Amino acid sequence: MKECNFEKGIMYLFFGYILFDLSSSDQVGGDNKFDLMISNLTFMDIKTSLKFKLGDITIHIHHWLICMVFGIIFYYLEQYELMYISFGGIVQGITRYNDWKYIIY
């Protein structure tokens, strides 16, 4: 069984926070920097945001939810570095945006 080093985990959590902060939008509802980079490289309008319209309802699967799912998967796969990076994405998504708790609009 692979051992989980707490100090190293904190470093990876911080790295995950920075990674998600550098690639996410500066404001609620804005374009992701990651999307802009991919669009500039491929000259295609690619959106990675998971927003779905169902009539008058919009469902937004925030990146912090996706990170939570992957964090759990990485835990069971004993990929602790990736788990902590995912946790950094959770912390970034919850602390940076005030709409983090709204999934259905």
ABEGO torsion letter per residue (X at the ends): XBBBBAAAAAAAAAAAAAAAAAABBABBGBBBAAAAAAAAAAGBBBBABBBBBBEABBBBBBAAAAAAAAAAAAAAAGBAAAAAAAAAAAAAAAAABAAAABABX
